[in-house]
Amino acid sequence: MQELEERIRKEGTVKEGNVLKVDAFLNHQCDVALYDAMGKAWAEHFAGKHITKILTIEASGIGIACVVARHFGNVPVVFAKKAQSINLDGDQYVTTVYSFTKQREFPVIVSRKYLGPDDHVLLIDDFLANGKALHGLIDICKHAGATIEGIGIAVEKGFQGGGDQLRAEGYDVDSLAIVESMDPKTGAIEFRH
């Protein structure tokens, strides 16, 4: 998606340790018009797929997923929580994922009330690096018996291999911008096309 790549080039910051900072428009301050264009792009890519739920992970994926849901007939958005809370009651699907950004493992929890075998799910997230978070969401969908119809990613760090692995596993992964390489010294970012 040209518009997203241009924003990354213009406003993104490359940091040491393979970190790409895009908080000015994607995952801290939210550009809702950009989210809407992303939703349109995913709606075109996944046209013809039966989507009954959008599943994401807190916190950065929530805003994107909510805007994207408008392009899929306002289907419900479910987000996996990263911590147990008193608001989570009843039966739950729980798995553990490792966060590249936070450099630690955390639980991922979804109430069984909101995901089941009749659901056809579109997974949405802001970033895909090594794929650990998405594998956690996939694990939850498998436990629920839900069908994964596709995976929509805003920014994939292609050089970290998570997206290629998911595609090799048979998932339809549509990443709107795939970063092939980035250099923290020069700030240069190259995209896969």
Secondary structure, DSSP 8 states (H G I E B T S, - for coil): -HHHHHHHHHH-EEETTTEEE-TTTTSSS--HHHHHHHHHHHHHHTTT----EEEEETTHHHHHHHHHHGGGTS--EEEEBSS--TT--S-EEEEEEEETTTTEEEEEEEEGGG--TT-EEEEEEEEESSSHHHHHHHHHHHHHT-EEEEEEEEEEEGGG-HHHHHHHTT--EEEEEEEEEE-TTT--EEE--
